[in-house]
């Protein structure tokens, strides 16, 4: 059954329902529920809240008691598409082990130590991964900078960093939930602190190749 952003759905294994906000994968969607939270839900665990199919009419649910004005408007169709970009395979002297990475990739691949840097989250695993990334501030607070889902063996662009702002993007935490439709064991969630030294970006020798990107960069293994 095909769902789209903005569809009202009912939970099969729980009370209530909500509105689909994102299509995370062919088997999962993100639902903004009546309590005001956006949660990932397997497609097999929802049905349309209102259906014209006779066999499903018995499950129709009236959401009039829900404050639907609390639901954010669905994003435009071009924004709803997955941000994930498939990785490629490359031969490299640096043999990267499977896992999650941050990749600081200079836009200038000739000089490397000048111009802006693109920050990527890299999923070098065969799991679909839901993630959040927060940066640690000097005053002891934290700033959430991105959250989404990234497909297996794919990357997502987090932000573009100017060199004079780089130090603000070197210390923080990343958190991951791993999903696969079928597996022989449960992959535990990952909480990964990172703290990259600014000096690493001042020497061209610290920018390395990898097994998954064409460009050189500073890669941080998160686990």
MDTraj code that builds the backbone (N, CA, C; nanometers):
import mdtraj as md
import numpy as np

residues = "UNK UNK UNK UNK UNK UNK UNK UNK UNK UNK UNK UNK UNK UNK UNK UNK UNK UNK UNK UNK UNK UNK UNK UNK UNK UNK UNK UNK UNK UNK UNK UNK UNK UNK UNK UNK UNK UNK UNK UNK UNK UNK UNK UNK UNK UNK UNK UNK UNK UNK UNK UNK UNK UNK UNK UNK UNK UNK UNK UNK UNK UNK UNK UNK UNK UNK UNK UNK UNK UNK UNK UNK UNK UNK UNK UNK UNK UNK UNK UNK UNK UNK UNK UNK UNK UNK UNK UNK UNK UNK UNK UNK UNK UNK UNK UNK UNK UNK UNK UNK UNK UNK UNK UNK UNK UNK UNK UNK UNK UNK UNK UNK UNK UNK UNK UNK UNK UNK UNK UNK UNK UNK UNK UNK UNK UNK UNK UNK UNK UNK UNK UNK UNK UNK UNK UNK UNK UNK UNK UNK UNK UNK UNK UNK UNK UNK UNK UNK UNK UNK UNK UNK UNK UNK UNK UNK UNK UNK UNK UNK UNK UNK UNK UNK UNK UNK UNK UNK UNK UNK UNK UNK UNK UNK UNK UNK UNK UNK UNK UNK UNK UNK UNK UNK UNK UNK UNK UNK UNK UNK UNK UNK UNK UNK UNK UNK UNK UNK UNK UNK UNK UNK UNK UNK UNK UNK UNK UNK UNK UNK UNK UNK UNK UNK UNK UNK UNK UNK UNK UNK UNK UNK UNK".split()
xyz = np.array([
    [0.0853, -0.1192, 0.0000],
    [0.0000, 0.0000, 0.0000],
    [0.0892, 0.1246, 0.0000],
    [0.0608, 0.2196, -0.0869],
    [0.1477, 0.3354, -0.1016],
    [0.0947, 0.4524, -0.0199],
    [0.1799, 0.5070, 0.0654],
    [0.1460, 0.6243, 0.1438],
    [0.2227, 0.7440, 0.0902],
    [0.1718, 0.8620, 0.1214],
    [0.2404, 0.9846, 0.0813],
    [0.2380, 1.0837, 0.1967],
    [0.3233, 1.1836, 0.1879],
    [0.3294, 1.2856, 0.2919],
    [0.1954, 1.3582, 0.3024],
    [0.1472, 1.3739, 0.4249],
    [0.0194, 1.4395, 0.4488],
    [-0.0951, 1.3441, 0.4735],
    [-0.0740, 1.2135, 0.4478],
    [-0.1799, 1.1151, 0.4736],
    [-0.2053, 1.1011, 0.6234],
    [-0.3340, 1.0930, 0.6617],
    [-0.3701, 1.0640, 0.7992],
    [-0.3748, 0.9128, 0.8165],
    [-0.3068, 0.8638, 0.9198],
    [-0.2987, 0.7198, 0.9404],
    [-0.3327, 0.6838, 1.0845],
    [-0.3692, 0.5568, 1.1039],
    [-0.4014, 0.5036, 1.2354],
    [-0.3019, 0.3927, 1.2676],
    [-0.2588, 0.3860, 1.3943],
    [-0.1672, 0.2810, 1.4370],
    [-0.2439, 0.1512, 1.4597],
    [-0.1913, 0.0421, 1.4064],
    [-0.2558, -0.0876, 1.4248],
    [-0.2298, -0.1459, 1.5631],
    [-0.1091, -0.1219, 1.6174],
    [-0.0699, -0.1851, 1.7434],
    [-0.0685, -0.0882, 1.8607],
    [-0.1299, 0.0287, 1.8426],
    [-0.1307, 0.1280, 1.9495],
    [-0.2535, 0.2160, 1.9307],
    [-0.2852, 0.2946, 2.0332],
    [-0.3979, 0.3855, 2.0270],
    [-0.3572, 0.5108, 1.9510],
    [-0.4487, 0.5622, 1.8698],
    [-0.4247, 0.6898, 1.8050],
    [-0.3663, 0.6770, 1.6658],
    [-0.3116, 0.7880, 1.6200],
    [-0.2555, 0.7947, 1.4859],
    [-0.1928, 0.9302, 1.4640],
    [-0.1826, 0.9705, 1.3388],
    [-0.1215, 1.0988, 1.3098],
    [-0.1137, 1.1247, 1.1609],
    [-0.0192, 1.2101, 1.1234],
    [-0.0017, 1.2535, 0.9852],
    [0.1396, 1.2203, 0.9395],
    [0.1534, 1.1608, 0.8225],
    [0.2859, 1.1247, 0.7694],
    [0.3623, 1.2505, 0.7308],
    [0.4839, 1.2621, 0.7851],
    [0.5696, 1.3777, 0.7584],
    [0.6834, 1.3472, 0.6619],
    [0.7391, 1.2239, 0.6691],
    [0.8497, 1.1867, 0.5824],
    [0.8342, 1.0413, 0.5398],
    [0.8815, 1.0106, 0.4198],
    [0.8958, 0.8723, 0.3749],
    [1.0413, 0.8347, 0.3977],
    [1.0688, 0.7567, 0.5014],
    [1.2059, 0.7262, 0.5398],
    [1.2671, 0.6176, 0.4525],
    [1.1857, 0.5233, 0.4096],
    [1.2332, 0.4123, 0.3275],
    [1.1106, 0.3438, 0.2694],
    [1.1297, 0.2427, 0.1845],
    [1.0131, 0.1698, 0.1338],
    [0.9321, 0.1014, 0.2429],
    [0.9902, 0.0849, 0.3619],
    [0.9197, 0.0132, 0.4687],
    [0.8913, 0.0987, 0.5920],
    [0.9389, 0.2231, 0.5950],
    [0.9196, 0.3063, 0.7142],
    [0.8804, 0.4481, 0.6769],
    [0.7965, 0.5080, 0.7617],
    [0.7589, 0.6479, 0.7469],
    [0.7752, 0.7173, 0.8817],
    [0.7766, 0.8486, 0.8788],
    [0.7797, 0.9278, 1.0013],
    [0.6416, 0.9900, 1.0202],
    [0.5817, 0.9650, 1.1381],
    [0.4447, 1.0102, 1.1657],
    [0.4466, 1.1129, 1.2777],
    [0.3824, 1.2274, 1.2541],
    [0.3623, 1.3279, 1.3581],
    [0.2320, 1.2928, 1.4294],
    [0.2430, 1.2485, 1.5567],
    [0.1251, 1.1944, 1.6238],
    [0.0468, 1.3008, 1.6998],
    [-0.0653, 1.2581, 1.7609],
    [-0.1543, 1.3528, 1.8274],
    [-0.0950, 1.4112, 1.9544],
    [0.0150, 1.3540, 2.0020],
    [0.0827, 1.4079, 2.1201],
    [0.1892, 1.5109, 2.0848],
    [0.2064, 1.5366, 1.9553],
    [0.3016, 1.6385, 1.9134],
    [0.4422, 1.5878, 1.8905],
    [0.4595, 1.4558, 1.8734],
    [0.5913, 1.3980, 1.8501],
    [0.5981, 1.3367, 1.7111],
    [0.7166, 1.3460, 1.6485],
    [0.7400, 1.2814, 1.5201],
    [0.8149, 1.1509, 1.5459],
    [0.7558, 1.0385, 1.5065],
    [0.8118, 0.9076, 1.5394],
    [0.8219, 0.8221, 1.4131],
    [0.9255, 0.7366, 1.4048],
    [0.9347, 0.6433, 1.2925],
    [0.8413, 0.5245, 1.3149],
    [0.7715, 0.4830, 1.2098],
    [0.6759, 0.3726, 1.2196],
    [0.6893, 0.2854, 1.0946],
    [0.6862, 0.1547, 1.1154],
    [0.6874, 0.0637, 1.0015],
    [0.5538, 0.0717, 0.9275],
    [0.5591, 0.0668, 0.7944],
    [0.4387, 0.0763, 0.7127],
    [0.3417, -0.0366, 0.7441],
    [0.3944, -0.1520, 0.7829],
    [0.3082, -0.2660, 0.8155],
    [0.2279, -0.2432, 0.9433],
    [0.2587, -0.1352, 1.0188],
    [0.1925, -0.1107, 1.1463],
    [0.0961, 0.0065, 1.1411],
    [0.0622, 0.0541, 1.0191],
    [-0.0331, 0.1642, 1.0052],
    [-0.1340, 0.1310, 0.8961],
    [-0.2489, 0.1968, 0.9027],
    [-0.3459, 0.1955, 0.7942],
    [-0.3980, 0.3382, 0.7794],
    [-0.4631, 0.3660, 0.6681],
    [-0.5235, 0.4971, 0.6498],
    [-0.6294, 0.5207, 0.7574],
    [-0.6307, 0.6419, 0.8127],
    [-0.7317, 0.6748, 0.9129],
    [-0.8700, 0.6822, 0.8503],
    [-0.8754, 0.7185, 0.7232],
    [-1.0022, 0.7240, 0.6515],
    [-0.9829, 0.6488, 0.5209],
    [-1.0623, 0.5483, 0.4977],
    [-1.0493, 0.4662, 0.3778],
    [-1.1842, 0.4471, 0.3124],
    [-1.1840, 0.4440, 0.1793],
    [-1.3067, 0.4177, 0.1040],
    [-1.3204, 0.2705, 0.0692],
    [-1.2180, 0.1897, 0.1056],
    [-1.2225, 0.0474, 0.0769],
    [-1.3154, -0.0183, 0.1785],
    [-1.4194, -0.0913, 0.1336],
    [-1.5187, -0.1478, 0.2278],
    [-1.4569, -0.2276, 0.3405],
    [-1.3562, -0.3098, 0.3105],
    [-1.2975, -0.3950, 0.4141],
    [-1.2242, -0.3151, 0.5194],
    [-1.1878, -0.1906, 0.4867],
    [-1.1106, -0.1105, 0.5818],
    [-1.1953, -0.0054, 0.6530],
    [-1.3223, 0.0110, 0.6117],
    [-1.4043, 0.1161, 0.6715],
    [-1.4222, 0.0977, 0.8214],
    [-1.4171, -0.0286, 0.8662],
    [-1.4348, -0.0556, 1.0088],
    [-1.3239, 0.0054, 1.0924],
    [-1.2088, 0.0342, 1.0280],
    [-1.0958, 0.0903, 1.1016],
    [-1.0890, 0.2419, 1.0923],
    [-1.1834, 0.3023, 1.0180],
    [-1.1806, 0.4478, 1.0046],
    [-1.1858, 0.5135, 1.1419],
    [-1.1103, 0.6202, 1.1573],
    [-1.1053, 0.6881, 1.2866],
    [-1.1241, 0.8371, 1.2652],
    [-1.2046, 0.8970, 1.3502],
    [-1.2285, 1.0397, 1.3435],
    [-1.1229, 1.1101, 1.4279],
    [-1.0463, 1.1973, 1.3644],
    [-0.9418, 1.2695, 1.4367],
    [-0.9870, 1.4098, 1.4776],
    [-1.1186, 1.4309, 1.4896],
    [-1.1661, 1.5643, 1.5251],
    [-1.1185, 1.6058, 1.6629],
    [-1.0940, 1.5062, 1.7507],
    [-1.0487, 1.5405, 1.8861],
    [-0.9007, 1.5804, 1.8871],
    [-0.8334, 1.5574, 1.7770],
    [-0.6922, 1.5931, 1.7672],
    [-0.6807, 1.7342, 1.7125],
    [-0.5960, 1.8147, 1.7701],
    [-0.5730, 1.9498, 1.7201],
    [-0.4860, 1.9422, 1.5951],
    [-0.5514, 1.9295, 1.4815],
    [-0.4766, 1.9102, 1.3579],
    [-0.3955, 2.0328, 1.3199],
    [-0.4292, 2.1492, 1.3779],
    [-0.3482, 2.2669, 1.3463],
    [-0.2110, 2.2575, 1.4110],
    [-0.1897, 2.1579, 1.4994],
    [-0.0567, 2.1372, 1.5561],
    [0.0367, 2.0688, 1.4583],
    [-0.0199, 2.0024, 1.3571],
    [0.0623, 1.9319, 1.2613],
    [0.1316, 2.0318, 1.1696],
    [0.2625, 2.0208, 1.1536],
    [0.3294, 2.1090, 1.0584],
    [0.2865, 2.0752, 0.9171],
    [0.2883, 2.1763, 0.8304],
    [0.2523, 2.1530, 0.6914],
    [0.3537, 2.0598, 0.6275],
    [0.3072, 1.9654, 0.5430],
    [0.4012, 1.8764, 0.4751],
    [0.4997, 1.9571, 0.3922],
    [0.6249, 1.9164, 0.3873],
    [0.7229, 1.9894, 0.3069],
    [0.6910, 1.9761, 0.1600],
    [0.7362, 2.0727, 0.0769],
    [0.7181, 2.0585, -0.0674],
    [0.7774, 1.9279, -0.1162],
    [0.7244, 1.8782, -0.2280],
    [0.7643, 1.7463, -0.2754],
    [0.9141, 1.7366, -0.2972],
    [0.9763, 1.8428, -0.3483],
    [1.1208, 1.8341, -0.3752],
    [1.2017, 1.8291, -0.2477],
    [1.1472, 1.8774, -0.1336],
    [1.2184, 1.8715, -0.0069],
    [1.1970, 1.7380, 0.0618],
    [1.0904, 1.6670, 0.0233],
    [1.0580, 1.5421, 0.0896],
    [1.1430, 1.4257, 0.0406],
    [1.2108, 1.4408, -0.0711],
    [1.2923, 1.3335, -0.1238],
    [1.4112, 1.3072, -0.0328],
    [1.4563, 1.1856, -0.0336],
    [1.5679, 1.1483, 0.0517],
    [1.6917, 1.2303, 0.0180],
    [1.7642, 1.2695, 0.1222],
    [1.8889, 1.3436, 0.1031],
    [2.0064, 1.2497, 0.0791],
    [1.9835, 1.1212, 0.0963],
    [2.0922, 1.0240, 0.0856],
    [2.1466, 1.0176, -0.0567],
    [2.2795, 1.0157, -0.0664],
    [2.3480, 0.9994, -0.1947],
    [2.4350, 0.8748, -0.1833],
    [2.4200, 0.7828, -0.2763],
    [2.4913, 0.6560, -0.2705],
    [2.6429, 0.6772, -0.2754],
    [2.7132, 0.5994, -0.1923],
    [2.8585, 0.5994, -0.1956],
    [2.9069, 0.5191, -0.3158],
    [3.0300, 0.5475, -0.3568],
    [3.0945, 0.4689, -0.4611],
    [3.2102, 0.3915, -0.3995],
    [3.2667, 0.3025, -0.4760],
    [3.3777, 0.2222, -0.4254],
    [3.5079, 0.2684, -0.4889],
    [3.6097, 0.2850, -0.4043],
    [3.7401, 0.3306, -0.4518],
    [3.8497, 0.2485, -0.3856],
    [3.9598, 0.2356, -0.4555],
    [4.0784, 0.1721, -0.3973],
    [4.1556, 0.2780, -0.3212],
    [4.1943, 0.2462, -0.2007],
    [4.2631, 0.3438, -0.1168],
    [4.3636, 0.2735, -0.0274],
    [4.4735, 0.3443, 0.0013],
    [4.5702, 0.2911, 0.0971],
    [4.5105, 0.2851, 0.2366],
    [4.4115, 0.3729, 0.2618],
    [4.3429, 0.3734, 0.3907],
    [4.2230, 0.2806, 0.3814],
    [4.2296, 0.1679, 0.4463],
    [4.1203, 0.0720, 0.4435],
    [4.0204, 0.1057, 0.5528],
    [3.9098, 0.1626, 0.5137],
    [3.8093, 0.2051, 0.6106],
    [3.7246, 0.0871, 0.6555],
    [3.7107, 0.0709, 0.7870],
    [3.6236, -0.0349, 0.8369],
    [3.4793, 0.0111, 0.8276],
    [3.3869, -0.0842, 0.8251],
    [3.2466, -0.0502, 0.8147],
    [3.2018, 0.0236, 0.9408],
    [3.1149, 0.1223, 0.9222],
    [3.0657, 0.1998, 1.0345],
    [3.0179, 0.3364, 0.9899],
    [3.0003, 0.4245, 1.0883],
    [2.9527, 0.5605, 1.0649],
    [3.0706, 0.6575, 1.0732],
    [3.0722, 0.7563, 0.9830],
    [3.1819, 0.8528, 0.9769],
    [3.1276, 0.9945, 0.9615],
    [3.2053, 1.0904, 1.0113],
    [3.1945, 1.2288, 0.9677],
    [3.3050, 1.2523, 0.8660],
    [3.2711, 1.3205, 0.7580],
    [3.3712, 1.3512, 0.6569],
    [3.3780, 1.5015, 0.6338],
    [3.4937, 1.5622, 0.6637],
    [3.5176, 1.7048, 0.6387],
    [3.5892, 1.7145, 0.5038],
    [3.5166, 1.7539, 0.3985],
    [3.5677, 1.7469, 0.2625],
    [3.5912, 1.8875, 0.2066],
    [3.7172, 1.9267, 0.1819],
    [3.7442, 2.0596, 0.1255],
    [3.6845, 2.0733, -0.0141],
    [3.6249, 2.1865, -0.0417],
    [3.5729, 2.2118, -0.1758],
    [3.6865, 2.2303, -0.2758],
    [3.7974, 2.2822, -0.2296],
    [3.9164, 2.2947, -0.3136],
    [4.0023, 2.1709, -0.2934],
    [3.9964, 2.0789, -0.3881],
    [4.0678, 1.9529, -0.3754],
    [4.2124, 1.9614, -0.4238],
    [4.2555, 2.0806, -0.4631],
    [4.3953, 2.1002, -0.5041],
    [4.4788, 2.1466, -0.3854],
    [4.4340, 2.2562, -0.3213],
    [4.5103, 2.3106, -0.2090],
    [4.4717, 2.2459, -0.0765],
    [4.3489, 2.2023, -0.0647],
    [4.2965, 2.1298, 0.0523],
    [4.2851, 2.2140, 0.1792],
    [4.3838, 2.3009, 0.2066],
    [4.3845, 2.3741, 0.3334],
    [4.3219, 2.5126, 0.3200],
    [4.2540, 2.5391, 0.2098],
    [4.1890, 2.6694, 0.1927],
    [4.0464, 2.6489, 0.1444],
    [3.9684, 2.7555, 0.1500],
    [3.8282, 2.7575, 0.1063],
    [3.7384, 2.6730, 0.1971],
    [3.6119, 2.6694, 0.1625],
    [3.5097, 2.6089, 0.2493],
    [3.5215, 2.4566, 0.2532],
    [3.4603, 2.3999, 0.3573],
    [3.4597, 2.2551, 0.3785],
    [3.3147, 2.2066, 0.3846],
    [3.2853, 2.0998, 0.3123],
    [3.1543, 2.0361, 0.3206],
    [3.1597, 1.9253, 0.4253],
    [3.0649, 1.9288, 0.5185],
    [3.0571, 1.8267, 0.6230],
    [2.9518, 1.7232, 0.5847],
    [2.9931, 1.5967, 0.5799],
    [2.9034, 1.4870, 0.5455],
    [2.8935, 1.3877, 0.6615],
    [2.7765, 1.3280, 0.6753],
    [2.7618, 1.2085, 0.7575],
    [2.7610, 1.0904, 0.6618],
    [2.8464, 0.9922, 0.6871],
    [2.8670, 0.8814, 0.5951],
    [2.8242, 0.7511, 0.6624],
    [2.7316, 0.6818, 0.5987],
    [2.6830, 0.5525, 0.6479],
    [2.7502, 0.4432, 0.5660],
    [2.8607, 0.3908, 0.6186],
    [2.9343, 0.2844, 0.5498],
    [2.8936, 0.1503, 0.6116],
    [2.7601, 0.1255, 0.6141],
    [2.7054, 0.0004, 0.6667],
    [2.5906, -0.0439, 0.5750],
    [2.5407, -0.1643, 0.5994],
    [2.4256, -0.2116, 0.5229],
    [2.2949, -0.1935, 0.5995],
    [2.2950, -0.1045, 0.6996],
    [2.1747, -0.0704, 0.7746],
    [2.1201, 0.0637, 0.7270],
    [1.9885, 0.0788, 0.7339],
    [1.9317, 0.2130, 0.7280],
    [1.9488, 0.2738, 0.8664],
    [1.9889, 0.4008, 0.8728],
    [2.0265, 0.4600, 1.0008],
    [1.9525, 0.5916, 1.0220],
    [1.8840, 0.6009, 1.1357],
    [1.8300, 0.7293, 1.1801],
    [1.9339, 0.7956, 1.2694],
    [1.9565, 0.9248, 1.2491],
    [2.0675, 0.9904, 1.3190],
    [2.0273, 1.1279, 1.3706],
    [2.1025, 1.1743, 1.4682],
    [2.0988, 1.3149, 1.5096],
    [2.2416, 1.3586, 1.5373],
    [2.2705, 1.4836, 1.5066],
    [2.4040, 1.5404, 1.5283],
    [2.3890, 1.6707, 1.6056],
    [2.4606, 1.6812, 1.7181],
    [2.4597, 1.8048, 1.7977],
    [2.6032, 1.8504, 1.8187],
    [2.6211, 1.9808, 1.8253],
    [2.7517, 2.0394, 1.8507],
    [2.7585, 2.0933, 1.9925],
    [2.8741, 2.0786, 2.0557],
    [2.8965, 2.1273, 2.1918],
    [2.9450, 2.2717, 2.1860],
    [2.8769, 2.3589, 2.2609],
    [2.9149, 2.5000, 2.2658],
    [3.0141, 2.5239, 2.3797],
    [3.0861, 2.6355, 2.3710],
    [3.1856, 2.6689, 2.4734],
    [3.1225, 2.6946, 2.6097],
    [2.9947, 2.7348, 2.6117],
    [2.9294, 2.7664, 2.7394],
    [2.8653, 2.6442, 2.8038],
    [2.8923, 2.5252, 2.7493],
    [2.8389, 2.4028, 2.8072],
    [2.7037, 2.3609, 2.7545],
    [2.6470, 2.4367, 2.6608],
    [2.5196, 2.3993, 2.5999],
    [2.5448, 2.3225, 2.4702],
    [2.4360, 2.2726, 2.4117],
    [2.4456, 2.1938, 2.2894],
    [2.3495, 2.2481, 2.1847],
    [2.3910, 2.2429, 2.0603],
    [2.3085, 2.2904, 1.9496],
    [2.2814, 2.1754, 1.8535],
    [2.1543, 2.1401, 1.8387],
    [2.1183, 2.0389, 1.7403],
    [2.1325, 2.0943, 1.6006],
    [2.2053, 2.0257, 1.5149],
    [2.2317, 2.0785, 1.3814],
    [2.1640, 1.9978, 1.2704],
    [2.1337, 1.8694, 1.2966],
    [2.0696, 1.7916, 1.1909],
    [2.0164, 1.6603, 1.2471],
    [1.9046, 1.6139, 1.1891],
    [1.8546, 1.4792, 1.2172],
    [1.7760, 1.4337, 1.0952],
    [1.7846, 1.3051, 1.0670],
    [1.7195, 1.2517, 0.9474],
    [1.7469, 1.1018, 0.9431],
    [1.7238, 1.0408, 0.8279],
    [1.7607, 0.9017, 0.8051],
    [1.8522, 0.8956, 0.6843],
    [1.9490, 0.8057, 0.6883],
    [2.0430, 0.7896, 0.5772],
    [2.0405, 0.6439, 0.5339],
    [2.0328, 0.6223, 0.4035],
    [2.0231, 0.4884, 0.3472],
    [2.1543, 0.4127, 0.3627],
    [2.1510, 0.2795, 0.3493],
    [2.2752, 0.2013, 0.3563],
    [2.3755, 0.2449, 0.2502],
    [2.5036, 0.2446, 0.2880],
    [2.6134, 0.2811, 0.1993],
    [2.5826, 0.4116, 0.1252],
    [2.5489, 0.5142, 0.2055],
    [2.5128, 0.6446, 0.1501],
    [2.5691, 0.7550, 0.2389],
    [2.5618, 0.8763, 0.1894],
    [2.6063, 0.9933, 0.2647],
    [2.4972, 1.0995, 0.2609],
    [2.4974, 1.1878, 0.3605],
    [2.4108, 1.3051, 0.3596],
    [2.4975, 1.4281, 0.3880],
    [2.4643, 1.5372, 0.3212],
    [2.5358, 1.6629, 0.3417],
    [2.4761, 1.7344, 0.4617],
    [2.5592, 1.7594, 0.5623],
    [2.5126, 1.8261, 0.6843],
    [2.5135, 1.9776, 0.6672],
    [2.6278, 2.0320, 0.6247],
    [2.6396, 2.1770, 0.6096],
    [2.7687, 2.2102, 0.5353],
    [2.7823, 2.3354, 0.4951],
    [2.9063, 2.3876, 0.4387],
    [2.9666, 2.4844, 0.5403],
    [3.0936, 2.4663, 0.5702],
    [3.1598, 2.5415, 0.6774],
    [3.2682, 2.6312, 0.6186],
    [3.2630, 2.7591, 0.6504],
    [3.3718, 2.8498, 0.6147],
    [3.4887, 2.8255, 0.7094],
    [3.6095, 2.8473, 0.6608],
    [3.7281, 2.8143, 0.7412],
    [3.7314, 2.8880, 0.8740],
    [3.6868, 3.0122, 0.8776],
    [3.6927, 3.0868, 1.0037],
    [3.5848, 3.0431, 1.1026],
    [3.4929, 2.9550, 1.0593],
    [3.3894, 2.9009, 1.1466],
    [3.4156, 2.7546, 1.1820],
    [3.5268, 2.6998, 1.1341],
    [3.5498, 2.5556, 1.1440],
    [3.5534, 2.5057, 1.2881],
    [3.6121, 2.5823, 1.3768],
    [3.6303, 2.5362, 1.5147],
    [3.4970, 2.5060, 1.5834],
    [3.3887, 2.5711, 1.5388],
    [3.2577, 2.5498, 1.5988],
    [3.1977, 2.4144, 1.5609],
    [3.2591, 2.3464, 1.4613],
    [3.2009, 2.2236, 1.4070],
    [3.2877, 2.1013, 1.4342],
    [3.3715, 2.1092, 1.5370],
    [3.4673, 2.0019, 1.5603],
    [3.4383, 1.9180, 1.6842],
    [3.3458, 1.9612, 1.7683],
    [3.3208, 1.8904, 1.8932],
    [3.1708, 1.8732, 1.9140],
    [3.1284, 1.7502, 1.9414],
    [2.9870, 1.7268, 1.9644],
    [2.9556, 1.5797, 1.9810],
    [2.8334, 1.5440, 1.9472],
    [2.7854, 1.4069, 1.9640],
    [2.6992, 1.3677, 1.8441],
    [2.7080, 1.2415, 1.8075],
    [2.6186, 1.1849, 1.7067],
    [2.5509, 1.0624, 1.7671],
    [2.4244, 1.0458, 1.7356],
    [2.3478, 0.9322, 1.7876],
    [2.2802, 0.8606, 1.6717],
    [2.2775, 0.7259, 1.6799],
    [2.2304, 0.6468, 1.5675],
    [2.1381, 0.5343, 1.6131],
    [2.0343, 0.5098, 1.5345],
    [1.9497, 0.3917, 1.5454],
    [1.9596, 0.3156, 1.4137],
    [1.9855, 0.1856, 1.4213],
    [2.0094, 0.1045, 1.3029],
    [1.8862, 0.0185, 1.2734],
    [1.8484, 0.0134, 1.1448],
    [1.7294, -0.0613, 1.1074],
    [1.7566, -0.1485, 0.9852],
    [1.7061, -0.2711, 0.9910],
    [1.7072, -0.3628, 0.8776],
    [1.5834, -0.4495, 0.8902],
    [1.5180, -0.4767, 0.7767],
    [1.3927, -0.5532, 0.7828],
    [1.4116, -0.6910, 0.8453],
    [1.5189, -0.7594, 0.8088],
    [1.5457, -0.8916, 0.8657],
    [1.6941, -0.9034, 0.8959],
    [1.7254, -0.9609, 1.0128],
    [1.8648, -0.9809, 1.0505],
    [1.8700, -1.0919, 1.1548],
    [1.9886, -1.1381, 1.1839],
    [2.0051, -1.2463, 1.2807],
    [2.0298, -1.1941, 1.4215],
    [2.0536, -1.0639, 1.4354],
    [2.0750, -1.0069, 1.5681],
    [2.0343, -0.8606, 1.5689],
    [2.0151, -0.8065, 1.6879],
    [1.9767, -0.6669, 1.7049],
    [2.1027, -0.5800, 1.7088],
    [2.1029, -0.4754, 1.6301],
    [2.2123, -0.3781, 1.6337],
    [2.1784, -0.2712, 1.7370],
    [2.2601, -0.2579, 1.8394],
    [2.2302, -0.1640, 1.9470],
    [2.2491, -0.0195, 1.9003],
    [2.1737, 0.0752, 1.9576],
    [2.1939, 0.2167, 1.9255],
    [2.3367, 0.2601, 1.9599],
    [2.3825, 0.3637, 1.8921],
    [2.5191, 0.4124, 1.9102],
    [2.5162, 0.5584, 1.9525],
    [2.5865, 0.5887, 2.0608],
    [2.6071, 0.7263, 2.1068],
    [2.7558, 0.7565, 2.0911],
    [2.7905, 0.8496, 2.0023],
    [2.9304, 0.8685, 1.9635],
    [2.9752, 1.0133, 1.9842],
    [3.0564, 1.0394, 2.0869],
    [3.1168, 1.1726, 2.0989],
    [3.2306, 1.1881, 1.9984],
    [3.2543, 1.3101, 1.9534],
    [3.3690, 1.3365, 1.8662],
    [3.4317, 1.4699, 1.9045],
    [3.5624, 1.4780, 1.8876],
    [3.6393, 1.5988, 1.9216],
    [3.7610, 1.6040, 1.8293],
    [3.7474, 1.6773, 1.7198],
    [3.8509, 1.6842, 1.6177],
    [3.9406, 1.8044, 1.6450],
    [4.0709, 1.7858, 1.6333],
    [4.1650, 1.8936, 1.6582],
    [4.1758, 1.9856, 1.5363],
    [4.1715, 2.1149, 1.5601],
    [4.1789, 2.2128, 1.4522],
    [4.3089, 2.2001, 1.3731],
    [4.4180, 2.1606, 1.4403],
    [4.5478, 2.1482, 1.3740],
    [4.5455, 2.0465, 1.2598],
    [4.4536, 1.9510, 1.2656],
    [4.4455, 1.8503, 1.1604],
    [4.4152, 1.9110, 1.0241],
    [4.3515, 2.0264, 1.0242],
    [4.3077, 2.0871, 0.8982],
    [4.4129, 2.1814, 0.8392],
    [4.5260, 2.1957, 0.9065],
    [4.6285, 2.2902, 0.8619],
    [4.7387, 2.2246, 0.7807],
    [4.7378, 2.0926, 0.7718],
    [4.8434, 2.0188, 0.7011],
    [4.7792, 1.9313, 0.5941],
    [4.8237, 1.9463, 0.4701],
    [4.7671, 1.8697, 0.3593],
    [4.7803, 1.7192, 0.3812],
    [4.8819, 1.6775, 0.4554],
    [4.9040, 1.5341, 0.4749],
    [4.7932, 1.4678, 0.5576],
    [4.7171, 1.5483, 0.6302],
    [4.6097, 1.4923, 0.7122],
    [4.4813, 1.4675, 0.6340],
    [4.4772, 1.5122, 0.5094],
    [4.3606, 1.4886, 0.4242],
    [4.3859, 1.3596, 0.3472],
    [4.3039, 1.2586, 0.3732],
    [4.3302, 1.1256, 0.3188],
    [4.2207, 1.0842, 0.2201],
    [4.2519, 0.9833, 0.1426],
    [4.1521, 0.9210, 0.0567],
    [4.0749, 0.8172, 0.1380],
    [3.9712, 0.7605, 0.0778],
    [3.8887, 0.6620, 0.1475],
    [3.8396, 0.5583, 0.0476],
    [3.7737, 0.4559, 0.1012],
    [3.7157, 0.3526, 0.0163],
    [3.5796, 0.3916, -0.0392],
    [3.5252, 0.5092, 0.0038],
    [3.3870, 0.5388, -0.0327],
    [3.3647, 0.6761, -0.0946],
    [3.4644, 0.7649, -0.0955],
    [3.4486, 0.8964, -0.1582],
    [3.5627, 0.9216, -0.2561],
    [3.5309, 0.9948, -0.3622],
    [3.6347, 1.0304, -0.4592],
    [3.7271, 1.1378, -0.4039],
    [3.6728, 1.2257, -0.3178],
    [3.7499, 1.3382, -0.2671],
    [3.8311, 1.3013, -0.1430],
    [3.9385, 1.3727, -0.1220],
    [4.0138, 1.3607, 0.0022],
    [3.9460, 1.4435, 0.1115],
    [3.9679, 1.4027, 0.2368],
    [3.9092, 1.4765, 0.3474],
    [3.9672, 1.4311, 0.4794],
    [3.9175, 1.4923, 0.5858],
    [3.9471, 1.4487, 0.7221],
    [3.8269, 1.3652, 0.7662],
    [3.8510, 1.2362, 0.7925],
    [3.7424, 1.1442, 0.8253],
    [3.7496, 1.1062, 0.9732],
    [3.6338, 1.1099, 1.0379],
    [3.6234, 1.0789, 1.1798],
    [3.5368, 0.9544, 1.1937],
    [3.5957, 0.8466, 1.2431],
    [3.5197, 0.7224, 1.2633],
    [3.4396, 0.7334, 1.3921],
    [3.3086, 0.7133, 1.3826],
    [3.2198, 0.7285, 1.4974],
    [3.1804, 0.5953, 1.5606],
    [3.1969, 0.4875, 1.4866],
    [3.1634, 0.3566, 1.5409],
    [3.0804, 0.2743, 1.4450],
])
top = md.Topology()
chain = top.add_chain()
for i, resn in enumerate(residues, 1):
    res = top.add_residue(resn, chain, resSeq=i)
    for name in ("N", "CA", "C"):
        top.add_atom(name, md.element.get_by_symbol(name[0]), res)
traj = md.Trajectory(xyz[None], top)
